[in-house]
Amino acid sequence: MDPGPGPLALVGSGEYLAVMAGVEGALIEGRPPRYVQIPTAAAPEGAERLQYWLDLGAAQAERLGVEQVPVVIRDRDEAGSADLAALIDGAGLIYLSGGNPQFLARTLRGTRVWAAIEAAWRSGAALAGCSAGAIALTDWVPAVRTPARASEPGLGVLPWLRVLPHFDRMRSWAPDLAGRAAAGAPPGTTVIGIDEDTAIVDLSGGGRSWQVHGRQQAWVLSGGQDHGTGHHAAGHHDAGHHDAGHHGAGQQDSAGQPYPAGTNIKVDLYK
C-alpha cells in the first residue's frame, strides 16, 4: 500500500546546522537513513559555494548518523540526467538548500530529477527546503533583491502558500517583499514569514497543518489569520478565513500574527 506523502518542512535558515539537527532528525526518523542534499540554488555562486553546502551537509549527516547523498545539479542538462535522478531512489529525506530561488525553480521545474524528487516524496520520503529551497516549493518565486523583476513559477508542491524566509532580517534588506507577496495573491493563498533558525513542519505531508520549531517564530502575514483566537500557547490557530492580500502593499511593514515554537498553523485550503 502506498504510504502517502512524506513530511514537509519549510525553513527560514539554518540548514545542516546543529540548531536544525532536531528538525532534520525528526524528518528522517523511521525512514531510510539516506539524506539526499541538493545544493542547486547555490550553483550560480560557483564551485566553492557548492562545496560549502556539501561540507555542512556531510557534518549534519554524521551528526544524525545517516548517509549523505549529494546530488549536485548545476543546470537543466544535469537536472535531466537519469543517473542523477536515480540517486533520489530510497531517500529518507530530500533537502533543497539556500541560494537563488528563481535559479533553483527554473533549473529543476519539469525535469527528470524533479520528477524523481516528487515521486519519492509522494511515496513517503520527507521533503524540506530552506530559504531559497522553501520559496521554490511554492508556486510564487520572487526575485528577492530585485523588486522590478517579475516573479516566476515554483515547483508547485505548496501552491497555496507564499513563503518569506529569514523573516526577522528580511524586513531590513527587502522591506517591500511582504507587500509584494500579498499583492495579487490568489484567493486561498496564505503568506507566511519564517524567522532564521526556525522551521514549520507538517509531518502529515498535506501542507495544511504546520508546527513551528526552532529558536524564533513564524508569522502569518495574510490569508486569514484569526485575530480572535487568543493565546498562542494554546497551540492552534487557523490561517485561511480571509483572502490573501488582506495586508496590502502599503502595510508591508506589519509583522502579522506571530506563532512561537510549539504552536500550530492550520491552513484552510479553499479555492
BELQUI-V756090 format. One record per helix or strand. SS is the DSSP state (@ for helix, = for strand). FROM is the first residue (numbers start at 1). LEN is the number of residues. If there is no record, write none. Layout:
{{SS	FROM	LEN} {SS	FROM	LEN}}
This chain:
{{=	8	4} {@	18	11} {=	34	5} {@	40	6} {@	47	18} {=	67	4} {@	76	4} {@	82	5} {=	93	4} {@	101	8} {@	112	11} {=	126	5} {@	132	5} {=	138	1} {=	141	1} {=	152	1} {=	158	1} {=	161	4} {@	167	7} {@	177	6} {=	190	5} {=	198	5} {=	209	6} {=	217	6} {=	225	1} {@	232	3} {=	237	3} {@	249	3} {=	257	4} {=	264	3}}
